[in-house]
């Protein structure tokens, strides 16, 4: 009986690993989607949001905005991760929603 239970656990482990890998892939795609979209539409964004400056300066300002968002994520992860470790994940998520 013990061997049947261990065989069932061995058979379900690969399926759960595939599910975890699929979930991680979907999560990563959703996470980087906004950066990909921003990169694709960088030229129109620079023209719409910075029309009063030259094209070069508009593009530099747009890429600076991109860089700020790119750098803010790991910094925010460090700060909120440390906060979540001390007070709990639920409170950290509630703080993040505000």
Jmol script that loads the backbone (N, CA, C; Angstrom):
load data "model"
ATOM      1  N   UNK A   1       0.822  -1.183   0.000  1.00  0.00           N
ATOM      2  CA  UNK A   1       0.000   0.000   0.000  1.00  0.00           C
ATOM      3  C   UNK A   1       0.867   1.247   0.000  1.00  0.00           C
ATOM      4  N   UNK A   2       1.941   1.153   0.732  1.00  0.00           N
ATOM      5  CA  UNK A   2       2.849   2.299   0.799  1.00  0.00           C
ATOM      6  C   UNK A   2       3.471   2.594  -0.554  1.00  0.00           C
ATOM      7  N   UNK A   3       3.775   1.560  -1.309  1.00  0.00           N
ATOM      8  CA  UNK A   3       4.396   1.770  -2.611  1.00  0.00           C
ATOM      9  C   UNK A   3       3.412   2.387  -3.610  1.00  0.00           C
ATOM     10  N   UNK A   4       2.125   2.086  -3.490  1.00  0.00           N
ATOM     11  CA  UNK A   4       1.123   2.673  -4.378  1.00  0.00           C
ATOM     12  C   UNK A   4       1.021   4.171  -4.116  1.00  0.00           C
ATOM     13  N   UNK A   5       1.020   4.554  -2.851  1.00  0.00           N
ATOM     14  CA  UNK A   5       0.944   5.977  -2.500  1.00  0.00           C
ATOM     15  C   UNK A   5       2.177   6.723  -2.994  1.00  0.00           C
ATOM     16  N   UNK A   6       3.343   6.110  -2.857  1.00  0.00           N
ATOM     17  CA  UNK A   6       4.554   6.776  -3.334  1.00  0.00           C
ATOM     18  C   UNK A   6       4.569   6.864  -4.858  1.00  0.00           C
ATOM     19  N   UNK A   7       4.009   5.860  -5.553  1.00  0.00           N
ATOM     20  CA  UNK A   7       3.922   5.933  -7.010  1.00  0.00           C
ATOM     21  C   UNK A   7       2.985   7.055  -7.447  1.00  0.00           C
ATOM     22  N   UNK A   8       1.895   7.254  -6.726  1.00  0.00           N
ATOM     23  CA  UNK A   8       0.957   8.332  -7.057  1.00  0.00           C
ATOM     24  C   UNK A   8       1.621   9.693  -6.878  1.00  0.00           C
ATOM     25  N   UNK A   9       2.417   9.838  -5.821  1.00  0.00           N
ATOM     26  CA  UNK A   9       3.118  11.105  -5.597  1.00  0.00           C
ATOM     27  C   UNK A   9       4.144  11.356  -6.699  1.00  0.00           C
ATOM     28  N   UNK A  10       4.820  10.312  -7.132  1.00  0.00           N
ATOM     29  CA  UNK A  10       5.811  10.462  -8.190  1.00  0.00           C
ATOM     30  C   UNK A  10       5.156  10.833  -9.512  1.00  0.00           C
ATOM     31  N   UNK A  11       3.994  10.308  -9.793  1.00  0.00           N
ATOM     32  CA  UNK A  11       3.312  10.615 -11.044  1.00  0.00           C
ATOM     33  C   UNK A  11       2.738  12.025 -11.036  1.00  0.00           C
ATOM     34  N   UNK A  12       2.288  12.518  -9.893  1.00  0.00           N
ATOM     35  CA  UNK A  12       1.692  13.849  -9.848  1.00  0.00           C
ATOM     36  C   UNK A  12       2.747  14.953  -9.757  1.00  0.00           C
ATOM     37  N   UNK A  13       3.951  14.619  -9.368  1.00  0.00           N
ATOM     38  CA  UNK A  13       4.992  15.641  -9.249  1.00  0.00           C
ATOM     39  C   UNK A  13       5.332  16.288 -10.588  1.00  0.00           C
ATOM     40  N   UNK A  14       5.528  15.549 -11.671  1.00  0.00           N
ATOM     41  CA  UNK A  14       5.820  16.217 -12.944  1.00  0.00           C
ATOM     42  C   UNK A  14       4.682  17.129 -13.416  1.00  0.00           C
ATOM     43  N   UNK A  15       3.442  16.729 -13.185  1.00  0.00           N
ATOM     44  CA  UNK A  15       2.316  17.577 -13.584  1.00  0.00           C
ATOM     45  C   UNK A  15       2.316  18.875 -12.783  1.00  0.00           C
ATOM     46  N   UNK A  16       2.610  18.789 -11.506  1.00  0.00           N
ATOM     47  CA  UNK A  16       2.645  20.006 -10.692  1.00  0.00           C
ATOM     48  C   UNK A  16       3.838  20.880 -11.072  1.00  0.00           C
ATOM     49  N   UNK A  17       4.931  20.252 -11.469  1.00  0.00           N
ATOM     50  CA  UNK A  17       6.077  21.035 -11.923  1.00  0.00           C
ATOM     51  C   UNK A  17       5.777  21.743 -13.238  1.00  0.00           C
ATOM     52  N   UNK A  18       5.070  21.069 -14.127  1.00  0.00           N
ATOM     53  CA  UNK A  18       4.671  21.716 -15.382  1.00  0.00           C
ATOM     54  C   UNK A  18       3.722  22.872 -15.120  1.00  0.00           C
ATOM     55  N   UNK A  19       2.811  22.680 -14.201  1.00  0.00           N
ATOM     56  CA  UNK A  19       1.874  23.753 -13.855  1.00  0.00           C
ATOM     57  C   UNK A  19       2.622  24.938 -13.248  1.00  0.00           C
ATOM     58  N   UNK A  20       3.579  24.675 -12.383  1.00  0.00           N
ATOM     59  CA  UNK A  20       4.364  25.755 -11.786  1.00  0.00           C
ATOM     60  C   UNK A  20       5.196  26.479 -12.838  1.00  0.00           C
ATOM     61  N   UNK A  21       5.780  25.726 -13.760  1.00  0.00           N
ATOM     62  CA  UNK A  21       6.567  26.351 -14.829  1.00  0.00           C
ATOM     63  C   UNK A  21       5.684  27.190 -15.738  1.00  0.00           C
ATOM     64  N   UNK A  22       4.489  26.696 -16.046  1.00  0.00           N
ATOM     65  CA  UNK A  22       3.563  27.469 -16.884  1.00  0.00           C
ATOM     66  C   UNK A  22       3.117  28.735 -16.167  1.00  0.00           C
ATOM     67  N   UNK A  23       2.833  28.634 -14.882  1.00  0.00           N
ATOM     68  CA  UNK A  23       2.420  29.810 -14.113  1.00  0.00           C
ATOM     69  C   UNK A  23       3.549  30.834 -14.029  1.00  0.00           C
ATOM     70  N   UNK A  24       4.769  30.365 -13.849  1.00  0.00           N
ATOM     71  CA  UNK A  24       5.911  31.284 -13.800  1.00  0.00           C
ATOM     72  C   UNK A  24       6.121  31.970 -15.144  1.00  0.00           C
ATOM     73  N   UNK A  25       5.938  31.232 -16.225  1.00  0.00           N
ATOM     74  CA  UNK A  25       6.085  31.820 -17.559  1.00  0.00           C
ATOM     75  C   UNK A  25       5.031  32.881 -17.809  1.00  0.00           C
ATOM     76  N   UNK A  26       3.790  32.574 -17.490  1.00  0.00           N
ATOM     77  CA  UNK A  26       2.711  33.555 -17.668  1.00  0.00           C
ATOM     78  C   UNK A  26       2.964  34.781 -16.800  1.00  0.00           C
ATOM     79  N   UNK A  27       3.397  34.574 -15.577  1.00  0.00           N
ATOM     80  CA  UNK A  27       3.696  35.696 -14.690  1.00  0.00           C
ATOM     81  C   UNK A  27       4.799  36.585 -15.229  1.00  0.00           C
ATOM     82  N   UNK A  28       5.855  35.984 -15.743  1.00  0.00           N
ATOM     83  CA  UNK A  28       6.955  36.778 -16.304  1.00  0.00           C
ATOM     84  C   UNK A  28       6.534  37.532 -17.552  1.00  0.00           C
ATOM     85  N   UNK A  29       5.738  36.907 -18.396  1.00  0.00           N
ATOM     86  CA  UNK A  29       5.264  37.589 -19.605  1.00  0.00           C
ATOM     87  C   UNK A  29       4.408  38.786 -19.229  1.00  0.00           C
ATOM     88  N   UNK A  30       3.517  38.609 -18.269  1.00  0.00           N
ATOM     89  CA  UNK A  30       2.678  39.726 -17.833  1.00  0.00           C
ATOM     90  C   UNK A  30       3.500  40.821 -17.163  1.00  0.00           C
ATOM     91  N   UNK A  31       4.546  40.425 -16.467  1.00  0.00           N
ATOM     92  CA  UNK A  31       5.380  41.413 -15.777  1.00  0.00           C
ATOM     93  C   UNK A  31       6.150  42.290 -16.757  1.00  0.00           C
ATOM     94  N   UNK A  32       6.665  41.716 -17.815  1.00  0.00           N
ATOM     95  CA  UNK A  32       7.478  42.508 -18.739  1.00  0.00           C
ATOM     96  C   UNK A  32       6.680  43.082 -19.898  1.00  0.00           C
ATOM     97  N   UNK A  33       5.378  42.778 -19.949  1.00  0.00           N
ATOM     98  CA  UNK A  33       4.550  43.266 -21.051  1.00  0.00           C
ATOM     99  C   UNK A  33       4.575  44.787 -21.137  1.00  0.00           C
ATOM    100  N   UNK A  34       4.444  45.467 -20.009  1.00  0.00           N
ATOM    101  CA  UNK A  34       4.408  46.932 -20.049  1.00  0.00           C
ATOM    102  C   UNK A  34       5.731  47.515 -20.526  1.00  0.00           C
ATOM    103  N   UNK A  35       6.839  46.906 -20.179  1.00  0.00           N
ATOM    104  CA  UNK A  35       8.131  47.400 -20.653  1.00  0.00           C
ATOM    105  C   UNK A  35       8.289  47.174 -22.158  1.00  0.00           C
ATOM    106  N   UNK A  36       7.816  46.036 -22.638  1.00  0.00           N
ATOM    107  CA  UNK A  36       7.886  45.776 -24.077  1.00  0.00           C
ATOM    108  C   UNK A  36       7.014  46.770 -24.833  1.00  0.00           C
ATOM    109  N   UNK A  37       5.805  46.992 -24.335  1.00  0.00           N
ATOM    110  CA  UNK A  37       4.904  47.950 -24.992  1.00  0.00           C
ATOM    111  C   UNK A  37       5.498  49.354 -24.966  1.00  0.00           C
ATOM    112  N   UNK A  38       6.096  49.741 -23.856  1.00  0.00           N
ATOM    113  CA  UNK A  38       6.717  51.061 -23.762  1.00  0.00           C
ATOM    114  C   UNK A  38       7.861  51.185 -24.759  1.00  0.00           C
ATOM    115  N   UNK A  39       8.659  50.142 -24.875  1.00  0.00           N
ATOM    116  CA  UNK A  39       9.764  50.177 -25.830  1.00  0.00           C
ATOM    117  C   UNK A  39       9.299  50.254 -27.273  1.00  0.00           C
ATOM    118  N   UNK A  40       8.237  49.529 -27.591  1.00  0.00           N
ATOM    119  CA  UNK A  40       7.715  49.553 -28.957  1.00  0.00           C
ATOM    120  C   UNK A  40       7.151  50.926 -29.299  1.00  0.00           C
ATOM    121  N   UNK A  41       6.466  51.535 -28.350  1.00  0.00           N
ATOM    122  CA  UNK A  41       5.809  52.819 -28.601  1.00  0.00           C
ATOM    123  C   UNK A  41       6.604  54.008 -28.081  1.00  0.00           C
ATOM    124  N   UNK A  42       7.908  53.871 -27.941  1.00  0.00           N
ATOM    125  CA  UNK A  42       8.730  54.952 -27.383  1.00  0.00           C
ATOM    126  C   UNK A  42       8.690  56.212 -28.241  1.00  0.00           C
ATOM    127  N   UNK A  43       8.743  56.079 -29.535  1.00  0.00           N
ATOM    128  CA  UNK A  43       8.746  57.262 -30.409  1.00  0.00           C
ATOM    129  C   UNK A  43       7.420  58.012 -30.336  1.00  0.00           C
ATOM    130  N   UNK A  44       6.269  57.340 -30.489  1.00  0.00           N
ATOM    131  CA  UNK A  44       5.014  58.088 -30.338  1.00  0.00           C
ATOM    132  C   UNK A  44       4.828  58.678 -28.941  1.00  0.00           C
ATOM    133  N   UNK A  45       5.269  57.961 -27.916  1.00  0.00           N
ATOM    134  CA  UNK A  45       5.159  58.482 -26.551  1.00  0.00           C
ATOM    135  C   UNK A  45       5.987  59.748 -26.410  1.00  0.00           C
ATOM    136  N   UNK A  46       7.191  59.751 -26.968  1.00  0.00           N
ATOM    137  CA  UNK A  46       8.045  60.938 -26.854  1.00  0.00           C
ATOM    138  C   UNK A  46       7.423  62.136 -27.555  1.00  0.00           C
ATOM    139  N   UNK A  47       6.761  61.916 -28.671  1.00  0.00           N
ATOM    140  CA  UNK A  47       6.133  63.022 -29.401  1.00  0.00           C
ATOM    141  C   UNK A  47       4.890  63.540 -28.691  1.00  0.00           C
ATOM    142  N   UNK A  48       4.140  62.662 -28.052  1.00  0.00           N
ATOM    143  CA  UNK A  48       2.903  63.074 -27.385  1.00  0.00           C
ATOM    144  C   UNK A  48       3.186  63.764 -26.056  1.00  0.00           C
ATOM    145  N   UNK A  49       4.101  63.213 -25.255  1.00  0.00           N
ATOM    146  CA  UNK A  49       4.314  63.735 -23.915  1.00  0.00           C
ATOM    147  C   UNK A  49       5.347  64.853 -23.845  1.00  0.00           C
ATOM    148  N   UNK A  50       6.221  64.958 -24.820  1.00  0.00           N
ATOM    149  CA  UNK A  50       7.253  65.994 -24.811  1.00  0.00           C
ATOM    150  C   UNK A  50       7.294  66.735 -26.150  1.00  0.00           C
ATOM    151  N   UNK A  51       6.202  67.390 -26.547  1.00  0.00           N
ATOM    152  CA  UNK A  51       6.189  68.038 -27.866  1.00  0.00           C
ATOM    153  C   UNK A  51       6.969  69.348 -27.912  1.00  0.00           C
ATOM    154  N   UNK A  52       7.228  69.979 -26.764  1.00  0.00           N
ATOM    155  CA  UNK A  52       7.849  71.307 -26.750  1.00  0.00           C
ATOM    156  C   UNK A  52       9.366  71.265 -26.886  1.00  0.00           C
ATOM    157  N   UNK A  53       9.974  70.091 -26.810  1.00  0.00           N
ATOM    158  CA  UNK A  53      11.434  69.996 -26.895  1.00  0.00           C
ATOM    159  C   UNK A  53      11.812  69.317 -28.208  1.00  0.00           C
ATOM    160  N   UNK A  54      13.103  69.322 -28.510  1.00  0.00           N
ATOM    161  CA  UNK A  54      13.564  68.684 -29.747  1.00  0.00           C
ATOM    162  C   UNK A  54      13.318  67.172 -29.694  1.00  0.00           C
ATOM    163  N   UNK A  55      13.392  66.537 -30.848  1.00  0.00           N
ATOM    164  CA  UNK A  55      13.131  65.094 -30.915  1.00  0.00           C
ATOM    165  C   UNK A  55      14.133  64.298 -30.093  1.00  0.00           C
ATOM    166  N   UNK A  56      15.389  64.723 -30.120  1.00  0.00           N
ATOM    167  CA  UNK A  56      16.414  64.027 -29.344  1.00  0.00           C
ATOM    168  C   UNK A  56      16.129  64.148 -27.852  1.00  0.00           C
ATOM    169  N   UNK A  57      15.843  65.358 -27.386  1.00  0.00           N
ATOM    170  CA  UNK A  57      15.543  65.544 -25.970  1.00  0.00           C
ATOM    171  C   UNK A  57      14.268  64.814 -25.568  1.00  0.00           C
ATOM    172  N   UNK A  58      13.279  64.809 -26.450  1.00  0.00           N
ATOM    173  CA  UNK A  58      12.040  64.082 -26.156  1.00  0.00           C
ATOM    174  C   UNK A  58      12.319  62.593 -25.993  1.00  0.00           C
ATOM    175  N   UNK A  59      13.159  62.046 -26.866  1.00  0.00           N
ATOM    176  CA  UNK A  59      13.490  60.626 -26.759  1.00  0.00           C
ATOM    177  C   UNK A  59      14.312  60.347 -25.503  1.00  0.00           C
ATOM    178  N   UNK A  60      15.232  61.246 -25.166  1.00  0.00           N
ATOM    179  CA  UNK A  60      16.017  61.068 -23.937  1.00  0.00           C
ATOM    180  C   UNK A  60      15.123  61.124 -22.704  1.00  0.00           C
ATOM    181  N   UNK A  61      14.170  62.033 -22.685  1.00  0.00           N
ATOM    182  CA  UNK A  61      13.235  62.107 -21.561  1.00  0.00           C
ATOM    183  C   UNK A  61      12.363  60.851 -21.488  1.00  0.00           C
ATOM    184  N   UNK A  62      11.961  60.352 -22.628  1.00  0.00           N
ATOM    185  CA  UNK A  62      11.156  59.128 -22.663  1.00  0.00           C
ATOM    186  C   UNK A  62      11.963  57.936 -22.157  1.00  0.00           C
ATOM    187  N   UNK A  63      13.195  57.818 -22.595  1.00  0.00           N
ATOM    188  CA  UNK A  63      14.039  56.715 -22.132  1.00  0.00           C
ATOM    189  C   UNK A  63      14.406  56.878 -20.653  1.00  0.00           C
ATOM    190  N   UNK A  64      14.515  58.120 -20.195  1.00  0.00           N
ATOM    191  CA  UNK A  64      14.729  58.357 -18.768  1.00  0.00           C
ATOM    192  C   UNK A  64      13.548  57.882 -17.937  1.00  0.00           C
ATOM    193  N   UNK A  65      12.349  58.111 -18.453  1.00  0.00           N
ATOM    194  CA  UNK A  65      11.146  57.609 -17.783  1.00  0.00           C
ATOM    195  C   UNK A  65      11.148  56.086 -17.761  1.00  0.00           C
ATOM    196  N   UNK A  66      11.533  55.485 -18.867  1.00  0.00           N
ATOM    197  CA  UNK A  66      11.644  54.029 -18.949  1.00  0.00           C
ATOM    198  C   UNK A  66      12.661  53.518 -17.927  1.00  0.00           C
ATOM    199  N   UNK A  67      13.806  54.177 -17.850  1.00  0.00           N
ATOM    200  CA  UNK A  67      14.855  53.756 -16.913  1.00  0.00           C
ATOM    201  C   UNK A  67      14.400  53.903 -15.470  1.00  0.00           C
ATOM    202  N   UNK A  68      13.656  54.975 -15.173  1.00  0.00           N
ATOM    203  CA  UNK A  68      13.167  55.167 -13.805  1.00  0.00           C
ATOM    204  C   UNK A  68      12.245  54.018 -13.401  1.00  0.00           C
ATOM    205  N   UNK A  69      11.354  53.631 -14.288  1.00  0.00           N
ATOM    206  CA  UNK A  69      10.480  52.501 -13.995  1.00  0.00           C
ATOM    207  C   UNK A  69      11.241  51.195 -13.900  1.00  0.00           C
ATOM    208  N   UNK A  70      12.239  51.038 -14.746  1.00  0.00           N
ATOM    209  CA  UNK A  70      13.042  49.820 -14.750  1.00  0.00           C
ATOM    210  C   UNK A  70      13.841  49.682 -13.458  1.00  0.00           C
ATOM    211  N   UNK A  71      14.342  50.797 -12.932  1.00  0.00           N
ATOM    212  CA  UNK A  71      15.121  50.768 -11.695  1.00  0.00           C
ATOM    213  C   UNK A  71      14.246  50.756 -10.448  1.00  0.00           C
ATOM    214  N   UNK A  72      13.046  51.308 -10.549  1.00  0.00           N
ATOM    215  CA  UNK A  72      12.179  51.387  -9.376  1.00  0.00           C
ATOM    216  C   UNK A  72      11.651  50.017  -8.957  1.00  0.00           C
ATOM    217  N   UNK A  73      11.485  49.114  -9.883  1.00  0.00           N
ATOM    218  CA  UNK A  73      10.941  47.798  -9.537  1.00  0.00           C
ATOM    219  C   UNK A  73      11.824  47.018  -8.570  1.00  0.00           C
ATOM    220  N   UNK A  74      13.120  46.852  -8.843  1.00  0.00           N
ATOM    221  CA  UNK A  74      13.922  46.102  -7.874  1.00  0.00           C
ATOM    222  C   UNK A  74      14.087  46.833  -6.547  1.00  0.00           C
ATOM    223  N   UNK A  75      14.141  48.157  -6.593  1.00  0.00           N
ATOM    224  CA  UNK A  75      14.251  48.914  -5.342  1.00  0.00           C
ATOM    225  C   UNK A  75      12.977  48.744  -4.524  1.00  0.00           C
ATOM    226  N   UNK A  76      11.829  48.853  -5.188  1.00  0.00           N
ATOM    227  CA  UNK A  76      10.555  48.623  -4.508  1.00  0.00           C
ATOM    228  C   UNK A  76      10.442  47.208  -3.975  1.00  0.00           C
ATOM    229  N   UNK A  77      10.961  46.249  -4.725  1.00  0.00           N
ATOM    230  CA  UNK A  77      10.930  44.861  -4.271  1.00  0.00           C
ATOM    231  C   UNK A  77      11.775  44.678  -3.015  1.00  0.00           C
ATOM    232  N   UNK A  78      12.920  45.341  -2.966  1.00  0.00           N
ATOM    233  CA  UNK A  78      13.755  45.249  -1.762  1.00  0.00           C
ATOM    234  C   UNK A  78      13.064  45.868  -0.558  1.00  0.00           C
ATOM    235  N   UNK A  79      12.505  47.055  -0.748  1.00  0.00           N
ATOM    236  CA  UNK A  79      11.865  47.754   0.371  1.00  0.00           C
ATOM    237  C   UNK A  79      10.619  47.005   0.831  1.00  0.00           C
ATOM    238  N   UNK A  80       9.722  46.698  -0.102  1.00  0.00           N
ATOM    239  CA  UNK A  80       8.490  46.008   0.283  1.00  0.00           C
ATOM    240  C   UNK A  80       8.753  44.567   0.709  1.00  0.00           C
ATOM    241  N   UNK A  81       9.772  43.931   0.150  1.00  0.00           N
ATOM    242  CA  UNK A  81      10.116  42.584   0.578  1.00  0.00           C
ATOM    243  C   UNK A  81      10.580  42.546   2.021  1.00  0.00           C
ATOM    244  N   UNK A  82      11.403  43.512   2.384  1.00  0.00           N
ATOM    245  CA  UNK A  82      11.860  43.590   3.771  1.00  0.00           C
ATOM    246  C   UNK A  82      10.693  43.901   4.708  1.00  0.00           C
ATOM    247  N   UNK A  83       9.823  44.823   4.269  1.00  0.00           N
ATOM    248  CA  UNK A  83       8.642  45.170   5.064  1.00  0.00           C
ATOM    249  C   UNK A  83       7.732  43.949   5.217  1.00  0.00           C
ATOM    250  N   UNK A  84       7.533  43.210   4.131  1.00  0.00           N
ATOM    251  CA  UNK A  84       6.673  42.029   4.175  1.00  0.00           C
ATOM    252  C   UNK A  84       7.258  40.945   5.068  1.00  0.00           C
ATOM    253  N   UNK A  85       8.570  40.826   5.091  1.00  0.00           N
ATOM    254  CA  UNK A  85       9.195  39.838   5.961  1.00  0.00           C
ATOM    255  C   UNK A  85       8.994  40.179   7.431  1.00  0.00           C
ATOM    256  N   UNK A  86       8.911  41.467   7.743  1.00  0.00           N
ATOM    257  CA  UNK A  86       8.777  41.848   9.147  1.00  0.00           C
ATOM    258  C   UNK A  86       7.327  41.883   9.620  1.00  0.00           C
ATOM    259  N   UNK A  87       6.384  42.335   8.781  1.00  0.00           N
ATOM    260  CA  UNK A  87       4.997  42.461   9.253  1.00  0.00           C
ATOM    261  C   UNK A  87       4.037  41.487   8.591  1.00  0.00           C
ATOM    262  N   UNK A  88       4.444  40.854   7.533  1.00  0.00           N
ATOM    263  CA  UNK A  88       3.581  39.885   6.860  1.00  0.00           C
ATOM    264  C   UNK A  88       3.232  40.310   5.442  1.00  0.00           C
ATOM    265  N   UNK A  89       3.005  39.317   4.612  1.00  0.00           N
ATOM    266  CA  UNK A  89       2.729  39.565   3.193  1.00  0.00           C
ATOM    267  C   UNK A  89       1.393  40.265   2.978  1.00  0.00           C
ATOM    268  N   UNK A  90       0.404  39.929   3.791  1.00  0.00           N
ATOM    269  CA  UNK A  90      -0.923  40.516   3.602  1.00  0.00           C
ATOM    270  C   UNK A  90      -0.893  42.024   3.833  1.00  0.00           C
ATOM    271  N   UNK A  91      -0.212  42.463   4.879  1.00  0.00           N
ATOM    272  CA  UNK A  91      -0.113  43.901   5.150  1.00  0.00           C
ATOM    273  C   UNK A  91       0.715  44.605   4.081  1.00  0.00           C
ATOM    274  N   UNK A  92       1.747  43.944   3.584  1.00  0.00           N
ATOM    275  CA  UNK A  92       2.565  44.548   2.528  1.00  0.00           C
ATOM    276  C   UNK A  92       1.762  44.702   1.242  1.00  0.00           C
ATOM    277  N   UNK A  93       0.943  43.708   0.912  1.00  0.00           N
ATOM    278  CA  UNK A  93       0.093  43.826  -0.272  1.00  0.00           C
ATOM    279  C   UNK A  93      -0.944  44.925  -0.094  1.00  0.00           C
ATOM    280  N   UNK A  94      -1.477  45.053   1.119  1.00  0.00           N
ATOM    281  CA  UNK A  94      -2.436  46.132   1.379  1.00  0.00           C
ATOM    282  C   UNK A  94      -1.765  47.489   1.231  1.00  0.00           C
ATOM    283  N   UNK A  95      -0.544  47.622   1.679  1.00  0.00           N
ATOM    284  CA  UNK A  95       0.198  48.876   1.534  1.00  0.00           C
ATOM    285  C   UNK A  95       0.478  49.154   0.063  1.00  0.00           C
ATOM    286  N   UNK A  96       0.804  48.138  -0.693  1.00  0.00           N
ATOM    287  CA  UNK A  96       1.106  48.303  -2.106  1.00  0.00           C
ATOM    288  C   UNK A  96      -0.108  48.762  -2.892  1.00  0.00           C
ATOM    289  N   UNK A  97      -1.301  48.347  -2.494  1.00  0.00           N
ATOM    290  CA  UNK A  97      -2.522  48.730  -3.191  1.00  0.00           C
ATOM    291  C   UNK A  97      -2.839  50.204  -3.024  1.00  0.00           C
ATOM    292  N   UNK A  98      -2.363  50.802  -1.948  1.00  0.00           N
ATOM    293  CA  UNK A  98      -2.643  52.226  -1.697  1.00  0.00           C
ATOM    294  C   UNK A  98      -1.815  53.019  -2.601  1.00  0.00           C
TER     295      UNK A  98
END
end "model"
wireframe off; spacefill off
backbone 0.3
color backbone group
